[in-house]
C-alpha cells in the first residue's frame, strides 16, 4: 500500500523542484543569449572578412583568464581562517575599486548628471524641477528620491563627486558582505566563500565602482530586508517593511521585494500545517505590510 506524502513534504519537494528548474532555465537562457549574440556578430563577417571578425573575438581570452583566476581564488580561500578570509575579501575588492577610481576620472553624465545636478539644487534649496512640466524630474519623478539622498552628501562634503565615489566603494563592500552572510545561512561554508568571491569580482558590478547610482543603495536595503526576514521575528519583519519602503523611494522595486517575502511566508506556512505556525507567518506578514 502506497502511503501519501504529508503536505509539508510535498511543499518542500515542489519548492526544490521549482528552484532547480528555474536555475536551469536561467542558465539555458543565458547560454542561448550568448549564442545568438555570437551569431549576430560573426554573420556579417561572412561577406566582409571572417578572419577579421575572428581576430576581434580574441577579447574573450582575457575574460576566460579572469574566470579561471576567480575559480582559483575561490578554491584557495577555502582553508583560510575566517578572520583572514574576511580581511582578504575586504582588501582585494577595495584595492580594485580604488584603482578604477584613480584610472578613470569619471564625472556624472546623462541621467546621472541630472540626478547629481538635482542633488546640488536640493542642497542649495533651489530645487523646482520636479514641478516643471516636461523637466527631467517631472517625467522621471521616481529619481527625486536618489537626488535627495545624494543631496545629503552635498550638504556634508560640498558638490564634490569624489565623496559619492568613496561612498560607493563602502556600499559595494557592504553588499559583498551581505551576500556572504545570506549565503552562509543557505549554504555550507565552502559554497558561501565561493559566492563571496564571485559577488566581489562580478565584472559588470565591479566596473560600476566609479559611479554612484540608486542600484547600489537599493541593493543594500534589499539585502538588509531579506536578512531581517530570515530572522523569522515579527518585529524584525516590521523593520524589514520600513526598509522596503525606503528602498522604494530610492528605486521603485519595492513591489518585487514585497511579493518575494509574502510568497516566502506562504511557502513557510504550507511547510508546517499547524495553526500555530500559520499564526506566526500571518503575524510576520501583517507586521511587514504595516
LUMTORVEX-737979 format. One record per residue (C-alpha): residue in three letters; x, y, z. Coordinates in steps of 0.05 Angstrom, whole numbers, plus 32768, in hexadecimal, padded with zeros to 4 digits. Each point is the difference from the previous one (the first is absolute). Layout:
% LUMTORVEX-737979
    aa      X      Y      Z
   Ala      X      Y      Z
...
% end
This chain:
% LUMTORVEX-737979
    aa      X      Y      Z
   Unk   8000   8000   8000
   Unk   801D   8044   7FEB
   Unk   8000   8033   8037
   Unk   7FEE   8048   7FF1
   Unk   8035   8034   800A
   Unk   7FF1   8034   8036
   Unk   7FF0   8047   7FE8
   Unk   8041   801E   8019
   Unk   8029   7FCC   7FDB
   Unk   7FDA   800E   7FC0
   Unk   800B   804B   8009
   Unk   804B   7FF7   800C
   Unk   8006   7FD3   7FC4
   Unk   7FDA   8032   7FD4
   Unk   802C   803A   8018
   Unk   803F   7FD8   7FF1
   Unk   7FE5   7FEB   7FBC
   Unk   7FED   8048   7FEF
   Unk   8043   801C   8016
   Unk   8027   7FCB   7FD9
   Unk   7FDB   800B   7FBF
   Unk   8000   804C   8006
   Unk   804B   7FFD   8008
   Unk   8007   7FD2   7FC4
   Unk   7FD2   802E   7FD7
   Unk   8028   803E   8011
   Unk   8042   7FDE   7FEE
   Unk   7FE2   7FE5   7FBF
   Unk   7FE5   8044   7FED
   Unk   8044   8020   800F
   Unk   8025   7FCD   7FD4
   Unk   7FCD   800A   7FC9
   Unk   8008   804C   8004
   Unk   804B   7FFB   7FFB
   Unk   7FF9   7FD2   7FC4
   Unk   7FD0   8030   7FDD
   Unk   802E   803B   800D
   Unk   803A   7FD9   7FE5
   Unk   7FDB   7FEF   7FC0
   Unk   7FE8   8047   7FF7
   Unk   8048   8017   8006
   Unk   8022   7FCF   7FD1
   Unk   7FCB   7FF9   7FC9
   Unk   8010   8044   7FE1
   Unk   8048   7FE9   7FFE
   Unk   7FEF   7FCA   7FCE
   Unk   7FFF   8035   7FC9
   Unk   802F   8035   801D
   Unk   8039   7FD5   8018
   Unk   7FF5   7FC7   8031
   Unk   8048   7FFF   8018
   Unk   7FFB   8049   8016
   Unk   7FC3   7FF0   802A
   Unk   8021   7FC2   801C
   Unk   803D   8029   8013
   Unk   7FD4   8032   8025
   Unk   7FE1   7FC7   8028
   Unk   8043   7FF6   8022
   Unk   7FE7   8030   8036
   Unk   7FDF   7FC4   801E
   Unk   8043   7FE3   8015
   Unk   800B   8033   8039
   Unk   7FB9   7FF1   8017
   Unk   800F   7FB6   8003
   Unk   8041   800F   8026
   Unk   7FD8   802A   8032
   Unk   7FCE   7FC7   800A
   Unk   8039   7FCF   800B
   Unk   8020   8030   8032
   Unk   7FBF   8006   8027
   Unk   7FF8   7FB4   8002
   Unk   8047   7FFB   801A
   Unk   7FF4   8036   8035
   Unk   7FBF   7FDF   8015
   Unk   8025   7FBF   800C
   Unk   803C   8021   8021
   Unk   7FD8   8023   8037
   Unk   7FDE   7FC1   8019
   Unk   8036   7FEF   8033
   Unk   8009   8046   801B
   Unk   7FEA   8014   8045
   Unk   7FBF   8028   8001
   Unk   8021   8041   8017
   Unk   8036   7FFA   7FCB
   Unk   7FCD   7FF0   7FCA
   Unk   7FD4   803B   8011
   Unk   803C   802F   8002
   Unk   8018   7FE7   7FBD
   Unk   7FBB   8008   7FE1
   Unk   7FFD   8047   801A
   Unk   8045   8014   7FE9
   Unk   8001   7FE1   7FBA
   Unk   7FBF   801E   7FE5
   Unk   800E   8043   8021
   Unk   8045   8002   7FDF
   Unk   7FDE   7FF3   7FBD
   Unk   7FCB   8036   800C
   Unk   8036   8033   8012
   Unk   8028   7FF0   7FC1
   Unk   7FC1   800B   7FD7
   Unk   7FF3   8043   8022
   Unk   8048   8017   7FF3
   Unk   8003   7FE5   7FB9
   Unk   7FBD   801C   7FE9
   Unk   7FEE   8047   8016
   Unk   7FB6   7FF5   7FF5
   Unk   7FCE   8038   8003
   Unk   7FB4   7FF8   8000
   Unk   7FE0   8003   7FBC
   Unk   7FBB   7FF4   7FE1
   Unk   7FCF   7FEB   8037
   Unk   8037   8000   8035
   Unk   8010   8049   7FF0
   Unk   7FB6   8013   8006
   Unk   7FFC   7FDD   8044
   Unk   8041   801F   8019
   Unk   7FEA   8044   7FE8
   Unk   7FBE   7FF7   8024
   Unk   8025   7FEB   803F
   Unk   8029   8040   7FFE
   Unk   7FC0   802A   7FF7
   Unk   7FDD   7FDC   8039
   Unk   803D   800D   802E
   Unk   7FFE   8049   7FEC
   Unk   7FB4   8003   800A
   Unk   7FF1   8016   7FB9
   Unk   7FE3   7FC0   7FE3
   Unk   7FC1   800D   7FD7
   Unk   800A   7FD0   7FC6
   Unk   7FCF   7FCC   801D
   Unk   7FC6   802F   7FF4
   Unk   8015   8019   7FBB
   Unk   7FD9   7FDC   7FC9
   Unk   802E   7FDD   7FCF
   Unk   803D   8003   802D
   Unk   8029   7FC2   800F
   Unk   7FE6   7FF9   8047
   Unk   7FB9   800D   7FEB
   Unk   8004   7FC6   7FCE
   Unk   802C   7FD2   802B
   Unk   7FE5   8016   8044
   Unk   8017   7FBF   8020
   Unk   8048   8019   7FFA
   Unk   7FF2   8038   8032
   Unk   800D   7FD0   803A
   Unk   8047   7FF2   7FE8
   Unk   800C   804A   7FF4
   Unk   7FEA   800E   8048
   Unk   802F   7FC9   801A
   Unk   803B   801D   7FD9
   Unk   7FEE   8045   8019
   Unk   8012   7FE8   8046
   Unk   8047   7FF4   7FE6
   Unk   8001   8045   7FE1
   Unk   7FEB   8020   8042
   Unk   8038   7FDD   8026
   Unk   8039   7FFF   7FCD
   Unk   7FEC   8034   7FCD
   Unk   7FF4   7FF4   7FB6
   Unk   803B   7FD1   7FF9
   Unk   7FF0   7FC0   7FDA
   Unk   803D   7FDE   801F
   Unk   7FD9   7FFA   8042
   Unk   7FCA   7FDA   7FDA
   Unk   8035   7FD1   7FE3
   Unk   801D   7FF2   8045
   Unk   7FBA   7FF2   801B
   Unk   7FF5   7FD1   7FC5
   Unk   803D   7FD7   8013
   Unk   7FE5   7FF9   8047
   Unk   7FBC   7FEB   7FE5
   Unk   801D   7FCC   7FD1
   Unk   802A   7FE1   8037
   Unk   7FC2   7FFE   802C
   Unk   7FD8   7FDE   7FC8
   Unk   8037   7FCB   7FF8
   Unk   7FFE   7FF2   804B
   Unk   7FB4   7FFD   8001
   Unk   8000   7FCD   7FC8
   Unk   8033   7FD7   8026
   Unk   7FD7   8001   8041
   Unk   7FC0   7FEC   7FDC
   Unk   8027   7FC9   7FDC
   Unk   801A   7FE6   8043
   Unk   7FB8   7FF5   8016
   Unk   7FEC   7FDA   7FC1
   Unk   8040   7FDA   7FED
   Unk   803C   7FDE   801F
   Unk   803F   8028   8010
   Unk   8025   7FED   7FC0
   Unk   7FC6   8015   7FD2
   Unk   7FF6   8040   8028
   Unk   8049   8014   7FF8
   Unk   7FFD   7FF1   7FB6
   Unk   7FC2   802C   7FFB
   Unk   8024   8038   8023
   Unk   8039   7FFD   7FCD
   Unk   7FD1   7FFF   7FC4
   Unk   7FD6   8039   801C
   Unk   803C   802C   8010
   Unk   801F   7FF9   7FBB
   Unk   7FC1   7FFC   7FD4
   Unk   801B   8029   7FC7
   Unk   7FC3   8029   7FED
   Unk   7FF5   8014   8049
   Unk   804A   8009   800E
   Unk   8008   8033   7FC8
   Unk   7FC7   802A   801C
   Unk   802C   8016   803B
   Unk   800F   8047   7FE5
   Unk   7FB6   8011   7FF7
   Unk   7FCF   8003   803A
   Unk   7FB9   7FED   7FEB
   Unk   7FBF   7FEE   8022
   Unk   800F   7FB7   7FF0
   Unk   8037   7FFD   8035
   Unk   7FD9   801E   803A
   Unk   7FC1   7FDB   7FEC
   Unk   8026   7FBE   8000
   Unk   8019   800E   8046
   Unk   7FB9   800B   8018
   Unk   7FE5   7FC4   7FD9
   Unk   8033   7FD0   801F
   Unk   7FF4   801E   8045
   Unk   7FB5   7FF4   7FF9
   Unk   800C   7FB8   7FEC
   Unk   8030   7FF6   803A
   Unk   7FCD   801B   8032
   Unk   7FCB   7FD3   7FE1
   Unk   802D   7FC4   800B
   Unk   8000   800C   804C
   Unk   7FB7   7FEA   8001
   Unk   7FEE   8033   8035
   Unk   7FC3   802C   7FF8
   Unk   8022   8040   8019
   Unk   8039   7FF6   7FCE
   Unk   7FCB   7FF4   7FCB
   Unk   7FE3   8044   8011
   Unk   8045   801F   7FFA
   Unk   8009   7FDD   7FBD
   Unk   7FBF   8021   7FE9
   Unk   801C   8045   8012
   Unk   8040   7FF1   7FDA
   Unk   7FD9   7FE9   7FC2
   Unk   7FD9   8042   8002
   Unk   8042   8026   8001
   Unk   8019   7FD4   7FC8
   Unk   7FC4   8012   7FD6
   Unk   800F   804A   8008
   Unk   8046   7FF6   7FE3
   Unk   7FED   7FCD   7FCB
   Unk   7FB9   7FEA   7FEF
   Unk   8009   7FB6   800A
   Unk   7FDF   7FF9   8044
   Unk   7FC6   7FD8   7FE3
   Unk   8031   7FC9   7FEB
   Unk   801D   7FFB   8046
   Unk   7FB9   8000   801E
   Unk   7FE9   7FC7   7FD3
   Unk   8040   7FD8   800D
   Unk   7FF8   8004   804B
   Unk   7FB6   7FF1   7FFF
   Unk   800A   7FC3   7FD3
   Unk   8038   7FE9   802F
   Unk   7FD1   8006   803C
   Unk   7FCA   7FD9   7FDA
   Unk   8031   7FC7   7FF2
   Unk   8016   8000   8049
   Unk   7FB7   7FFB   8016
   Unk   7FF2   7FC7   7FD0
   Unk   803E   7FDC   8018
   Unk   7FE1   7FF8   8046
   Unk   7FB5   7FF9   8000
   Unk   7FF8   800E   804A
   Unk   7FD4   803B   8012
   Unk   8037   801C   802E
   Unk   8031   8005   7FC6
   Unk   7FCB   8020   7FD3
   Unk   7FF2   8033   8036
   Unk   804A   8012   8006
   Unk   8006   8008   7FB4
   Unk   7FC2   802B   7FFE
   Unk   801B   802B   8039
   Unk   8042   8009   7FDB
   Unk   7FDD   8010   7FBF
   Unk   7FD2   8032   8021
   Unk   803A   8022   8024
   Unk   8027   8003   7FBF
   Unk   7FC6   8020   7FD9
   Unk   7FEF   8032   8037
% end
